[in-house]
Amino acid sequence: MPSDSSQHSPRDTRVLVTVNALALAVGVLLSCSTPLGEISVYGRLTLAITWAFTQLVVLVGGTWWYENRAASSFEPASATTAASRSAGGAW
């Protein structure tokens, strides 16, 4: 069972879910409205393709941010290694 320090804060979880839910909602809107998705943004680049790329960036960036915040709450690796050595733990 994970310790309290390894749990994500409810606010972090709420932010991650909200950002990804908004991206999904706009994606669904674009997929339901073909004329809206076909709007040209730049040359042959359409609004739908632009939004799909934006969703990918939001997903990867949001996951990185969420995991980075979770990792910063852990104790430093050197302290963990020293604790396992003093307790006789194997590497």
N, CA, C and O atoms as CSV, one atom per row, in Angstrom:
chain,resi,resn,atom,element,x,y,z
A,1,MET,N,N,0.848,-1.171,0.000
A,1,MET,CA,C,0.000,0.000,0.000
A,1,MET,C,C,0.900,1.243,0.000
A,1,MET,O,O,1.838,1.306,0.795
A,2,PRO,N,N,0.643,2.233,-0.867
A,2,PRO,CA,C,1.486,3.417,-0.934
A,2,PRO,C,C,1.366,4.262,0.324
A,2,PRO,O,O,0.321,4.292,0.973
A,3,SER,N,N,2.449,4.942,0.653
A,3,SER,CA,C,2.433,5.817,1.810
A,3,SER,C,C,1.715,7.114,1.463
A,3,SER,O,O,1.432,7.379,0.295
A,4,ASP,N,N,1.418,7.931,2.489
A,4,ASP,CA,C,0.730,9.204,2.264
A,4,ASP,C,C,1.539,10.140,1.386
A,4,ASP,O,O,0.963,10.919,0.626
A,5,SER,N,N,2.883,10.080,1.474
A,5,SER,CA,C,3.713,10.995,0.695
A,5,SER,C,C,3.694,10.668,-0.791
A,5,SER,O,O,4.040,11.522,-1.607
A,6,SER,N,N,3.299,9.451,-1.166
A,6,SER,CA,C,3.281,9.086,-2.587
A,6,SER,C,C,1.934,9.366,-3.237
A,6,SER,O,O,1.787,9.154,-4.440
A,7,GLN,N,N,0.956,9.830,-2.488
A,7,GLN,CA,C,-0.358,10.126,-3.033
A,7,GLN,C,C,-0.360,11.493,-3.707
A,7,GLN,O,O,0.276,12.432,-3.228
A,8,HIS,N,N,-1.082,11.597,-4.827
A,8,HIS,CA,C,-1.236,12.880,-5.503
A,8,HIS,C,C,-2.250,13.708,-4.722
A,8,HIS,O,O,-3.184,13.167,-4.132
A,9,SER,N,N,-2.058,15.024,-4.724
A,9,SER,CA,C,-3.023,15.858,-4.022
A,9,SER,C,C,-4.321,15.904,-4.828
A,9,SER,O,O,-4.291,15.794,-6.054
A,10,PRO,N,N,-5.442,16.064,-4.163
A,10,PRO,CA,C,-6.731,16.129,-4.873
A,10,PRO,C,C,-6.774,17.287,-5.879
A,10,PRO,O,O,-7.398,17.171,-6.934
A,11,ARG,N,N,-6.118,18.389,-5.556
A,11,ARG,CA,C,-6.104,19.536,-6.472
A,11,ARG,C,C,-5.368,19.184,-7.762
A,11,ARG,O,O,-5.837,19.525,-8.848
A,12,ASP,N,N,-4.222,18.507,-7.662
A,12,ASP,CA,C,-3.471,18.105,-8.854
A,12,ASP,C,C,-4.307,17.180,-9.731
A,12,ASP,O,O,-4.337,17.325,-10.953
A,13,THR,N,N,-4.976,16.239,-9.100
A,13,THR,CA,C,-5.820,15.307,-9.844
A,13,THR,C,C,-6.958,16.045,-10.525
A,13,THR,O,O,-7.279,15.764,-11.680
A,14,ARG,N,N,-7.572,16.988,-9.817
A,14,ARG,CA,C,-8.677,17.765,-10.370
A,14,ARG,C,C,-8.231,18.583,-11.582
A,14,ARG,O,O,-8.943,18.648,-12.584
A,15,VAL,N,N,-7.051,19.209,-11.492
A,15,VAL,CA,C,-6.523,20.007,-12.604
A,15,VAL,C,C,-6.265,19.110,-13.813
A,15,VAL,O,O,-6.654,19.454,-14.929
A,16,LEU,N,N,-5.618,17.970,-13.607
A,16,LEU,CA,C,-5.317,17.054,-14.710
A,16,LEU,C,C,-6.596,16.564,-15.391
A,16,LEU,O,O,-6.676,16.553,-16.619
A,17,VAL,N,N,-7.583,16.165,-14.613
A,17,VAL,CA,C,-8.828,15.660,-15.177
A,17,VAL,C,C,-9.585,16.773,-15.899
A,17,VAL,O,O,-10.141,16.534,-16.972
A,18,THR,N,N,-9.621,17.977,-15.339
A,18,THR,CA,C,-10.331,19.099,-15.961
A,18,THR,C,C,-9.722,19.474,-17.299
A,18,THR,O,O,-10.443,19.642,-18.282
A,19,VAL,N,N,-8.414,19.608,-17.351
A,19,VAL,CA,C,-7.745,19.986,-18.600
A,19,VAL,C,C,-7.981,18.935,-19.681
A,19,VAL,O,O,-8.275,19.280,-20.825
A,20,ASN,N,N,-7.856,17.672,-19.331
A,20,ASN,CA,C,-8.060,16.610,-20.315
A,20,ASN,C,C,-9.538,16.476,-20.699
A,20,ASN,O,O,-9.841,16.144,-21.845
A,21,ALA,N,N,-10.455,16.725,-19.773
A,21,ALA,CA,C,-11.886,16.664,-20.096
A,21,ALA,C,C,-12.273,17.782,-21.058
A,21,ALA,O,O,-13.071,17.565,-21.970
A,22,LEU,N,N,-11.716,18.974,-20.862
A,22,LEU,CA,C,-11.998,20.083,-21.784
A,22,LEU,C,C,-11.463,19.774,-23.180
A,22,LEU,O,O,-12.141,20.033,-24.174
A,23,ALA,N,N,-10.269,19.229,-23.259
A,23,ALA,CA,C,-9.694,18.865,-24.556
A,23,ALA,C,C,-10.550,17.801,-25.235
A,23,ALA,O,O,-10.765,17.864,-26.445
A,24,LEU,N,N,-11.035,16.834,-24.480
A,24,LEU,CA,C,-11.892,15.791,-25.038
A,24,LEU,C,C,-13.226,16.374,-25.514
A,24,LEU,O,O,-13.720,15.997,-26.577
A,25,ALA,N,N,-13.808,17.284,-24.739
A,25,ALA,CA,C,-15.097,17.878,-25.110
A,25,ALA,C,C,-14.987,18.651,-26.425
A,25,ALA,O,O,-15.868,18.542,-27.277
A,26,VAL,N,N,-13.930,19.418,-26.596
A,26,VAL,CA,C,-13.743,20.152,-27.849
A,26,VAL,C,C,-13.509,19.167,-28.993
A,26,VAL,O,O,-14.009,19.383,-30.097
A,27,GLY,N,N,-12.766,18.103,-28.754
A,27,GLY,CA,C,-12.545,17.080,-29.771
A,27,GLY,C,C,-13.835,16.426,-30.210
A,27,GLY,O,O,-14.034,16.189,-31.402
A,28,VAL,N,N,-14.716,16.130,-29.268
A,28,VAL,CA,C,-16.020,15.541,-29.598
A,28,VAL,C,C,-16.851,16.532,-30.406
A,28,VAL,O,O,-17.501,16.149,-31.379
A,29,LEU,N,N,-16.832,17.797,-30.012
A,29,LEU,CA,C,-17.560,18.835,-30.745
A,29,LEU,C,C,-17.078,18.922,-32.194
A,29,LEU,O,O,-17.883,19.005,-33.122
A,30,LEU,N,N,-15.758,18.901,-32.376
A,30,LEU,CA,C,-15.208,18.966,-33.728
A,30,LEU,C,C,-15.544,17.722,-34.542
A,30,LEU,O,O,-15.782,17.814,-35.747
A,31,SER,N,N,-15.565,16.572,-33.900
A,31,SER,CA,C,-15.870,15.348,-34.656
A,31,SER,C,C,-17.351,15.248,-35.007
A,31,SER,O,O,-17.704,14.596,-35.989
A,32,CYS,N,N,-18.211,15.873,-34.235
A,32,CYS,CA,C,-19.650,15.865,-34.530
A,32,CYS,C,C,-20.028,16.913,-35.576
A,32,CYS,O,O,-21.048,16.777,-36.251
A,33,SER,N,N,-19.224,17.938,-35.709
A,33,SER,CA,C,-19.510,19.014,-36.651
A,33,SER,C,C,-18.442,19.008,-37.741
A,33,SER,O,O,-17.402,19.652,-37.603
A,34,THR,N,N,-18.702,18.276,-38.824
A,34,THR,CA,C,-17.729,18.160,-39.912
A,34,THR,C,C,-17.340,19.511,-40.508
A,34,THR,O,O,-16.151,19.746,-40.728
A,35,PRO,N,N,-18.288,20.408,-40.777
A,35,PRO,CA,C,-17.885,21.701,-41.353
A,35,PRO,C,C,-16.949,22.492,-40.434
A,35,PRO,O,O,-16.051,23.189,-40.905
A,36,LEU,N,N,-17.162,22.380,-39.141
A,36,LEU,CA,C,-16.297,23.096,-38.197
A,36,LEU,C,C,-14.878,22.530,-38.225
A,36,LEU,O,O,-13.912,23.292,-38.181
A,37,GLY,N,N,-14.739,21.218,-38.298
A,37,GLY,CA,C,-13.431,20.571,-38.336
A,37,GLY,C,C,-12.681,20.802,-39.630
A,37,GLY,O,O,-11.455,20.705,-39.664
A,38,GLU,N,N,-13.418,21.113,-40.714
A,38,GLU,CA,C,-12.786,21.326,-42.014
A,38,GLU,C,C,-12.284,22.746,-42.230
A,38,GLU,O,O,-11.741,23.043,-43.294
A,39,ILE,N,N,-12.448,23.616,-41.268
A,39,ILE,CA,C,-11.975,24.999,-41.400
A,39,ILE,C,C,-10.462,24.985,-41.576
A,39,ILE,O,O,-9.740,24.352,-40.806
A,40,SER,N,N,-9.999,25.685,-42.590
A,40,SER,CA,C,-8.566,25.731,-42.880
A,40,SER,C,C,-7.866,26.684,-41.915
A,40,SER,O,O,-8.287,27.826,-41.734
A,41,VAL,N,N,-6.801,26.199,-41.305
A,41,VAL,CA,C,-6.026,27.019,-40.376
A,41,VAL,C,C,-4.822,27.615,-41.090
A,41,VAL,O,O,-4.552,28.811,-40.979
A,42,TYR,N,N,-4.093,26.763,-41.832
A,42,TYR,CA,C,-2.913,27.213,-42.562
A,42,TYR,C,C,-2.688,26.253,-43.717
A,42,TYR,O,O,-2.314,25.101,-43.495
A,43,GLY,N,N,-2.905,26.696,-44.921
A,43,GLY,CA,C,-2.748,25.811,-46.079
A,43,GLY,C,C,-3.737,24.663,-45.986
A,43,GLY,O,O,-4.943,24.884,-45.873
A,44,ARG,N,N,-3.225,23.424,-46.035
A,44,ARG,CA,C,-4.094,22.243,-45.949
A,44,ARG,C,C,-4.312,21.793,-44.508
A,44,ARG,O,O,-5.011,20.809,-44.267
A,45,LEU,N,N,-3.729,22.496,-43.559
A,45,LEU,CA,C,-3.882,22.164,-42.141
A,45,LEU,C,C,-5.263,22.621,-41.669
A,45,LEU,O,O,-5.580,23.809,-41.714
A,46,THR,N,N,-6.076,21.674,-41.220
A,46,THR,CA,C,-7.442,22.003,-40.791
A,46,THR,C,C,-7.510,22.174,-39.277
A,46,THR,O,O,-6.579,21.838,-38.545
A,47,LEU,N,N,-8.643,22.707,-38.839
A,47,LEU,CA,C,-8.859,22.908,-37.412
A,47,LEU,C,C,-8.867,21.568,-36.667
A,47,LEU,O,O,-8.369,21.480,-35.544
A,48,ALA,N,N,-9.430,20.531,-37.285
A,48,ALA,CA,C,-9.490,19.207,-36.644
A,48,ALA,C,C,-8.093,18.633,-36.425
A,48,ALA,O,O,-7.810,18.107,-35.349
A,49,ILE,N,N,-7.218,18.722,-37.419
A,49,ILE,CA,C,-5.852,18.211,-37.280
A,49,ILE,C,C,-5.084,19.035,-36.255
A,49,ILE,O,O,-4.329,18.491,-35.449
A,50,THR,N,N,-5.280,20.343,-36.290
A,50,THR,CA,C,-4.625,21.218,-35.312
A,50,THR,C,C,-5.068,20.859,-33.899
A,50,THR,O,O,-4.246,20.804,-32.983
A,51,TRP,N,N,-6.358,20.618,-33.720
A,51,TRP,CA,C,-6.863,20.280,-32.388
A,51,TRP,C,C,-6.369,18.907,-31.937
A,51,TRP,O,O,-6.071,18.718,-30.757
A,52,ALA,N,N,-6.280,17.950,-32.855
A,52,ALA,CA,C,-5.768,16.625,-32.506
A,52,ALA,C,C,-4.328,16.734,-31.999
A,52,ALA,O,O,-3.966,16.098,-31.010
A,53,PHE,N,N,-3.514,17.535,-32.674
A,53,PHE,CA,C,-2.133,17.741,-32.225
A,53,PHE,C,C,-2.113,18.448,-30.872
A,53,PHE,O,O,-1.307,18.111,-30.004
A,54,THR,N,N,-2.994,19.421,-30.693
A,54,THR,CA,C,-3.074,20.132,-29.405
A,54,THR,C,C,-3.461,19.176,-28.291
A,54,THR,O,O,-2.914,19.259,-27.191
A,55,GLN,N,N,-4.406,18.260,-28.556
A,55,GLN,CA,C,-4.796,17.272,-27.550
A,55,GLN,C,C,-3.613,16.386,-27.156
A,55,GLN,O,O,-3.430,16.068,-25.981
A,56,LEU,N,N,-2.821,15.996,-28.139
A,56,LEU,CA,C,-1.651,15.173,-27.857
A,56,LEU,C,C,-0.677,15.919,-26.953
A,56,LEU,O,O,-0.153,15.353,-25.993
A,57,VAL,N,N,-0.439,17.179,-27.259
A,57,VAL,CA,C,0.471,17.997,-26.450
A,57,VAL,C,C,-0.080,18.161,-25.031
A,57,VAL,O,O,0.676,18.076,-24.063
A,58,VAL,N,N,-1.385,18.394,-24.902
A,58,VAL,CA,C,-2.001,18.549,-23.582
A,58,VAL,C,C,-1.903,17.248,-22.788
A,58,VAL,O,O,-1.606,17.272,-21.593
A,59,LEU,N,N,-2.150,16.120,-23.439
A,59,LEU,CA,C,-2.065,14.828,-22.753
A,59,LEU,C,C,-0.649,14.551,-22.260
A,59,LEU,O,O,-0.454,14.209,-21.094
A,60,VAL,N,N,0.330,14.694,-23.133
A,60,VAL,CA,C,1.720,14.419,-22.748
A,60,VAL,C,C,2.201,15.442,-21.723
A,60,VAL,O,O,2.808,15.079,-20.715
A,61,GLY,N,N,1.931,16.718,-21.982
A,61,GLY,CA,C,2.361,17.768,-21.046
A,61,GLY,C,C,1.690,17.648,-19.694
A,61,GLY,O,O,2.339,17.819,-18.662
A,62,GLY,N,N,0.393,17.354,-19.685
A,62,GLY,CA,C,-0.332,17.202,-18.425
A,62,GLY,C,C,0.150,16.004,-17.624
A,62,GLY,O,O,0.280,16.077,-16.402
A,63,THR,N,N,0.412,14.914,-18.307
A,63,THR,CA,C,0.930,13.722,-17.627
A,63,THR,C,C,2.317,13.986,-17.058
A,63,THR,O,O,2.613,13.593,-15.930
A,64,TRP,N,N,3.169,14.654,-17.837
A,64,TRP,CA,C,4.507,15.000,-17.349
A,64,TRP,C,C,4.409,15.892,-16.123
A,64,TRP,O,O,5.100,15.661,-15.131
A,65,TRP,N,N,3.551,16.916,-16.180
A,65,TRP,CA,C,3.392,17.840,-15.055
A,65,TRP,C,C,2.899,17.088,-13.819
A,65,TRP,O,O,3.418,17.286,-12.721
A,66,TYR,N,N,1.891,16.221,-13.999
A,66,TYR,CA,C,1.299,15.473,-12.891
A,66,TYR,C,C,2.325,14.554,-12.240
A,66,TYR,O,O,2.438,14.508,-11.015
A,67,GLU,N,N,3.073,13.822,-13.064
A,67,GLU,CA,C,4.089,12.916,-12.529
A,67,GLU,C,C,5.256,13.680,-11.913
A,67,GLU,O,O,5.833,13.231,-10.923
A,68,ASN,N,N,5.606,14.816,-12.480
A,68,ASN,CA,C,6.683,15.632,-11.925
A,68,ASN,C,C,6.304,16.160,-10.537
A,68,ASN,O,O,7.137,16.181,-9.631
A,69,ARG,N,N,5.053,16.584,-10.374
A,69,ARG,CA,C,4.574,17.053,-9.070
A,69,ARG,C,C,4.572,15.906,-8.058
A,69,ARG,O,O,4.892,16.110,-6.887
A,70,ALA,N,N,4.213,14.706,-8.507
A,70,ALA,CA,C,4.182,13.549,-7.606
A,70,ALA,C,C,5.600,13.159,-7.197
A,70,ALA,O,O,5.848,12.818,-6.040
A,71,ALA,N,N,6.526,13.209,-8.152
A,71,ALA,CA,C,7.912,12.822,-7.853
A,71,ALA,C,C,8.564,13.805,-6.892
A,71,ALA,O,O,9.432,13.415,-6.112
A,72,SER,N,N,8.166,15.064,-6.931
A,72,SER,CA,C,8.789,16.055,-6.048
A,72,SER,C,C,8.369,15.867,-4.597
A,72,SER,O,O,8.992,16.433,-3.699
A,73,SER,N,N,7.314,15.076,-4.351
A,73,SER,CA,C,6.878,14.851,-2.975
A,73,SER,C,C,7.607,13.672,-2.319
A,73,SER,O,O,7.506,13.477,-1.108
A,74,PHE,N,N,8.341,12.887,-3.120
A,74,PHE,CA,C,9.081,11.765,-2.562
A,74,PHE,C,C,10.344,12.255,-1.870
A,74,PHE,O,O,10.821,13.359,-2.130
A,75,GLU,N,N,10.884,11.412,-0.976
A,75,GLU,CA,C,12.166,11.763,-0.370
A,75,GLU,C,C,13.264,11.559,-1.405
A,75,GLU,O,O,13.096,10.764,-2.330
A,76,PRO,N,N,14.383,12.262,-1.266
A,76,PRO,CA,C,15.461,12.150,-2.249
A,76,PRO,C,C,15.954,10.707,-2.394
A,76,PRO,O,O,15.914,9.929,-1.441
A,77,ALA,N,N,16.410,10.369,-3.575
A,77,ALA,CA,C,16.873,9.014,-3.855
A,77,ALA,C,C,18.052,8.626,-2.978
A,77,ALA,O,O,18.153,7.474,-2.555
A,78,SER,N,N,18.943,9.566,-2.698
A,78,SER,CA,C,20.100,9.243,-1.867
A,78,SER,C,C,19.672,8.850,-0.453
A,78,SER,O,O,20.278,7.962,0.146
A,79,ALA,N,N,18.649,9.492,0.083
A,79,ALA,CA,C,18.163,9.139,1.419
A,79,ALA,C,C,17.513,7.754,1.394
A,79,ALA,O,O,17.670,6.984,2.341
A,80,THR,N,N,16.802,7.436,0.345
A,80,THR,CA,C,16.173,6.119,0.219
A,80,THR,C,C,17.238,5.033,0.141
A,80,THR,O,O,17.117,3.997,0.794
A,81,THR,N,N,18.276,5.265,-0.651
A,81,THR,CA,C,19.362,4.294,-0.799
A,81,THR,C,C,20.100,4.113,0.521
A,81,THR,O,O,20.425,2.988,0.902
A,82,ALA,N,N,20.365,5.201,1.214
A,82,ALA,CA,C,21.076,5.111,2.493
A,82,ALA,C,C,20.219,4.362,3.516
A,82,ALA,O,O,20.752,3.585,4.308
A,83,ALA,N,N,18.915,4.578,3.513
A,83,ALA,CA,C,18.038,3.889,4.454
A,83,ALA,C,C,18.004,2.404,4.184
A,83,ALA,O,O,17.982,1.610,5.124
A,84,SER,N,N,17.998,2.000,2.896
A,84,SER,CA,C,17.971,0.569,2.597
A,84,SER,C,C,19.298,-0.090,2.949
A,84,SER,O,O,19.324,-1.248,3.366
A,85,ARG,N,N,20.414,0.646,2.783
A,85,ARG,CA,C,21.720,0.085,3.154
A,85,ARG,C,C,21.813,-0.138,4.654
A,85,ARG,O,O,22.297,-1.176,5.106
A,86,SER,N,N,21.337,0.860,5.440
A,86,SER,CA,C,21.449,0.722,6.890
A,86,SER,C,C,20.501,-0.351,7.423
A,86,SER,O,O,20.748,-0.926,8.483
A,87,ALA,N,N,19.417,-0.623,6.692
A,87,ALA,CA,C,18.476,-1.654,7.120
A,87,ALA,C,C,18.872,-3.026,6.612
A,87,ALA,O,O,18.196,-4.013,6.898
A,88,GLY,N,N,19.973,-3.098,5.854
A,88,GLY,CA,C,20.441,-4.369,5.368
A,88,GLY,C,C,19.716,-4.829,4.110
A,88,GLY,O,O,19.726,-6.014,3.774
A,89,GLY,N,N,19.090,-3.885,3.419
A,89,GLY,CA,C,18.363,-4.236,2.203
A,89,GLY,C,C,19.303,-4.541,1.057
A,89,GLY,O,O,20.394,-3.978,0.970
A,90,ALA,N,N,18.886,-5.419,0.192
A,90,ALA,CA,C,19.691,-5.762,-0.989
A,90,ALA,C,C,19.408,-4.785,-2.111
A,90,ALA,O,O,18.322,-4.210,-2.183
A,91,TRP,N,N,20.379,-4.596,-2.985
A,91,TRP,CA,C,20.228,-3.698,-4.117
A,91,TRP,C,C,19.596,-4.426,-5.203
A,91,TRP,O,O,19.366,-3.862,-6.273
